């Protein structure tokens, strides 16, 4: 008889999700899905609010990557205002975004994924966590904690709060950087470099032992989307988007925030509250693509900093064209962290970073605006419409996890078909299928946003766990 294997919840993720694996009568995998089970709806909460409140409101979407929402939201508001922010403000925003990337990637690599990589997919689940890593490899565990603290402390120094700061506002920043804070950040960089070198070395020592996982962890051709600058180097805050095909050829270049809605569509599937983004000219699902560290490194020609460029050259040797296996998201994160450390130092070395002029002011000059930034997990887009008084009448957010959603589901299916045979599986097999999702580091809290008539199921369960009633929309 047919059977369904359910993994609920998927562990070591940000948010709530589950995996279902459908077996046919022969015990072979017929289908598999990654379900995002929570629903939020920040777009509706925003309606009626003044547009200049949006960055601070949108930062509340996520406690891990609030800076990404601050930046994309502020840029959408600046499009409504028709202003260009001062250069010093733009550079300080870059530092803030890089600091967030370092701390978020540290969370993903060390806290969520390194238990699998360093302790093993088959290790005891009770120890397969950051505490187990610290116990087994104390130096590396401390390095991971320190790198996360490094990024968070920079955010706190710049923006006065580690989580949900209000420093980024439409038009720029609320206050400039002073020399004391700059020097404190610069003084922390040598230790951060040493800790990251430990992480890169540890990853490279174990990566070859995971070649079986590399083959089936969402390892297939796809399109890739990411932000680059005019020199085709990586850019996380201010740049245009490039979409490439599975062979690495450019499908479309110079995609700006104002054109984003023209080329990116969003589909809905009945098994998830997260949307499925796709490139409109190719349709869904053929136009699906991947975003985030793997996609960004596949797209860029260089990182633009010496140490990260050396690592990028090594990374690109993994494949003749784009690196396809999502297992290599782990490697890509470490390279982006190294880039972040180098770039923060480069930006803060400029004396003009202490310039006092960090804000431009204006009112409503357009009734719609869009902003795009690169979050740790990939491209993030905010799009707002306002009335003449500046109140939000409509908002839409396109989240990195939604853009990776199709690839995550295909990856879960690929791994399930490889590992589950004759209806048989082990705890280690289920952990590997979960680990496919962890490679993408999805942020499920960020990703659940309303779109038209979203499917909704409300289930009433009694004290014995029996379903009493259910309403399905």
N, C-alpha and C positions, 0 to 999 in steps of 0.2 A: 504494500500500500504506500501511497505517497506520504511524505512526512515533511515537516518544517523544523529546521534548527533555528533557534532564536538566541542571539547574544544580546542580553539586555541587563544592564546598560553596557555600552562600549566604554571601556575604562581608559583613564589617562587621556581624556579629551577635555576641551573647554566647552561645557554645555552638556546637553542630554541627547543621546542618540542610541539607536539599536540596529542590529543587523539581522535580517532573516534570510535563510538559505532554504530554497525549495527543492526537495528531492523528488524524482519520479518513482515509478513503481520498481525500477531496477536499482534504486539507491544512488543514482547518478544526479549531479546537480543540474537542475532544470533552469533555475534563475536565482538571483540573489540581489538584495537591496540594502542600501544604507539609509535608514529612516532618521530624519531629524524630527523629534517628537514634540518639541516645545513650540509655542507660537507666541509672538509678542505684538509687533505692529507699531513701531515708533512713528511711522509716517502719519498715522491718524492722530497720535498724541500731539504732533507738531502743528496741526491745523489750528489757525487762529492766533498763534504766537507771533510776536514781532520777529522779523527775520534775523535781527542782530542778536537774538537770544539763541539762535540755532546751534552755533558751535558748542556752547556749554551744555545745552540739552542733549545734543547728539553724542557728546563724550560719555554720557551716562549709559550708552548702549553697551559698553564693554569696559571692564576694569583692567583688561590685559592690554588692549590696544586703543585706549581713549585718544591718544595723540593722532592716530590716523583719521579718526572721525572729526576731531578738532580741525585738522588741516583741510580735509576735503570739504567740510561744511563751511569753513571760513572762505575758502576759494570760491564756493558757489555763491556765498553772500557778496564777495567782492565783484563777481560778475554782475550781480544785480546792481551794485553800487557803481560799476564801471570805473573802478580805481585800480591803480598799480601800486603795490605796497613798496616801501623803501627797501633798497637792496640789503641793508643791514638786517632788517626784519626777516627778509627772505632767507638770509644765511643762518640766522639764529633758529628759524623754523627747521632748516635742514639739520642742524645739530640736534634739536629736540627729536626729530623724526629718526635720526640715526641712533640716538640713545634708546629710543623705544624699540627699534629693531634689534639692538644688541640684547636688551633685557628679555624681549619676547622670544628671540631665537634661543637664548640661553634656557629659558623655561621649556621650550619645545625639545631641545636636544638633550639637556641634562635631566630634567625632571620627568618628562613624559616618555622619551624614546630611549635614553641611554640604559635604562634597566634591561631592555631587550638586547641592545647592542653589546653591553659590557657584561651582563650577567647571563644572557642567553635566553632564547625564546622559550626553552623548556624549563627554565629555572623556577624555583618555588614561588608561586604567586604572592605569598606572604612577605617575601623579601624583594620582589620585583618592583621596586619603587626607589625614590631618591634616597631614602634612608638605607636601603640595601646597597646602593651604589657607594654611599659615604662609608658604610661599614667595610665593603670589599675593597674599595679603591679610595682611601681617605683623601689623598692629594687631589685626585680628579673631582671627587665630590665637592671638596671645598672650592675648587676652581669654578665649578658650575654655579654654586651659590654666590661666589664673589662677582662673577660676571653679571649675574642678574642684578645684584646690588649696585654694581657700577652704573648700569644703564638707568636704574631707577633713581639713583642719587643725582645723576646729571639732570634728569627731569625735575627733581625736587629743587635743585639749585637754580635752574633757569625759570621754572614756572611756579615755584613756591609750594607745590603739592606733587606727590608722586602719582596720584590717581585723580582723574577728573579735574585737572587744573583749568583755570580761567584765563591764562596768560595769552593764549592765541585768540584774537578777536577779529571781526571783519575789519579789514584795513591794516592789519599788522599785529602788533603786540601791545600789551598794556604798559610795559616798562622795558628799558634797555638792560644790557648785561653790564656788570661792573668788573673791574680788574681782579678783585679778590676772588670772585666766583670763577672767573676764567682761569686763574692760576690754580685754583683747587682742582678743577677738571683736568687741566694739563698734568698736574702732579699724580693723578690716578692712572694715567695711561700706561706707564711702564708695567705695573702689576697686571693690568688688563691684558696687555700683549703677552706676558708670560703665561697667564692662565689660558689664553686662547691657543697658544702654541702647544700646551699640554693636551688640549682637547683635539686639535688637529692630528697630533701624533697618535693619540689613543684611537681615534677613528680609523686612521689609515692602517694601524696594526690589525684591526679586527675586520675591516671592510671585506677583504678577500674571502673570509670564512662565511660570508653571507651571499656568495654567488648564487646558491639555489633560490634565495629570496629575491635577489635582484631580477631573476628571470621572470618572476610571476607577480611582483608587486606593482600592479598597474604599469606593466611594461608593454606598451603598444604605441603606434604612431598617433600623433595628435597635432593640433595647432597650438601655438603658444602666443600669449599676449603679455606685453610689459612696456614699461616706460624707459625711454632713452633720451640722452641729450643730443645736441647738434653734432657731437663727435662720435656718436654711436656708442657712448659709454653708458654705464648704468646710471640711472637717475631715479630718485625715490620721491622727490617733492615737487619739482617744477620741470616738466618735460612733456613730450608728446608720446603717444602710444604707437607701438609697432606690433603687427600681427604677422607671424610666419607660419608656413605650412610644415608638414612632417619632414620635408626634405631640407628645411631651413630657408626656403625662398620666401621673399616678402609677399604677403597677400595684400596688405594695405599698410601704408606708412603715414605718419603725421596726423594721427587721429587725436584731435583736441577734445577737451571737455565739452565744448559746445556742439561737437559732432557726434559725441558718444551715443546719444539716443538714436541717431540715424543709422548706426551700424550694428549696435548691440541690442538684441532682443532677449526676452525672458519667457521661458516655457514653465509650465507647472505640471508636476506628476502627482498622482493621487496618494502616493506613499510617503510624501515628505512635505514639511512646511517650509523648506528652503527651495528657492527658485532655481532654474537651470538656465544659465546665460548661454548665448550662442551668437555667432556672427551672422547677421541677417541675410546677406547675399547668398550664403551657403545653406541657410535653413537649419532646422533642428531635427535630428541631433548632429547632422553632418558638420554643422558650423561650430560645434562645441570645441572648447580649447582649455588649456591649462594656464594658470597664473601662479605667481609666487616665486620663490627662490630658484627653483629648477627652470621655470619659464624665463625668468630674467637673465639667467646665465646662458641659456640657449640663444637668446636674442642679441645680447651685447657683443661688440667686437672687443671691448676691453673694460676693465673696472676703473682705470684712471688713477690708481695708486700702485706703487711698486710691488709690495708684498702680495696684495690681492691679485694683481695681474699675473704674478708667478704662479699662484694657486689656480687661477682661471685657466692658464695654459695647460696645466696638468689635468684639470677637470675636463677640458675639451678633448683630451686624448682618450676619454672613455668611449667615444663613439665617433664614427666618420661624419655624422651629421648631428642633429639635436640629440642630446642624451634623453632617452625615452623612459627608463625605469624610474618610477617615483621613489624607489629606495634612495636614489641619489639626492632627493630633497635634503637629507641629513647633511651630506657633503656641501651642498650649495649654501645651506644656512651658515655653516662655519666660515665659508669664504666671504659671505656678506657681512658677517660679524667683523672679520679682519678688515674689510673695506671700511666699515663704520668707524673702527678705531683710527685708522689712518686719516679718514676724511675729517673726523672731528678735530684732530690735531691740526690738519691743514687749514681748516676754516678759522679756528681760534688763533692761529699764528698771525692773521691779518689784523693790524692795528685798528682798522675801520670797524671791526666787530664790536667795539665799545662806543660807536657813534650813538648819540642820544635820540636821533630821529628814527623812530621805529613804527610810526603809525600815520596812515592817511585817513581822512574822513570824507564822507559823502552820504547822501541819502539814496532814495530809490530812483535809479535812472533807467532800469530795465525791469520788466515784470517776470523775467525768468533768468535763472543762472544755474550753471553746473560747475562742479569742481571735481578734479581727479587727483588722487595721490596714491603712492604705493604703500600699502600696509605691509606688515611682516608676512602675511599670508598671501598677498597679491594685490591686484588693482582694486581700488575702492572708489566708487563714484557716488556723489550726492547731487541731486537735481531738485530745485525748488521753483515754485511759482508763487507770486505774491500779488496782492491787490495794490491799488494806488497808495494806500496808507502803509504798505510794507508788511502786512500780515500774511502769513503763510496760508495759501489756499490749497496747495497740493505739494506733495513731496514724494520722491522715490529714491531708494538707495539700492545700489548694485554692489553686492559684497563679494569679496574674494572667494569665500567658501561656496557661494552659489555658482561662481564661474568654474570652480573645480568639481562641482557636484556630479556632473556626468562622468568625469574621469574616475572619481571615487567609486561610484557605483559599478563602473566597468571593471575597476581594479578589484573590488570585492568579489565580483563574479569570476574573474580570472583566477584569483587565488583559491576561491572555494572549489572551482572545478579541478584545480590541480591537487588540492590537499584532501578533499573529501571523496573517498572511493567506497563503493558498495555500502553507502550509508554509514560508514565507520569514520570516526574522528577521535582525536585526543584533545586534552586541554591545551597542549602546545599548538595543535592545528588551529584551534579557535583563537588563540593568542596571535598567531601569525595573520589570520584574517583581520583581526582588529588592528594589527600593526600596519596593515595596508592603509587604513584610514589615518593612523597616526603620522604616517609620512607626510601627509598634506597639512598636518597641524590645523585642522578646521576649527573655526571659532563659531560654534553653533548658536551662541547667544547673539552674535552679530548678524547671523545669516538669516534669521526667520523674520521676514517682512511681508506684509500683506500685498497681494497682487490680484485685483479683481475678486472673483468669487472663489476664495481658497477653500479646498475641501476641509471639513472639520467634523470630528467625531467626539461626542461627549458621552462618556460611559459612567453609569452609576453602579458601584460595587458595594455589597454589604460587608458586614464585619467578618464573614466567613470567606470572603474573596469571590463570592458568586456574583455574576453580572445580573443586576436587577433590571436595568433598562439601558437603552442606547439610542441616541439621536445622531443621525448622520446627515451632514449637509453636502 
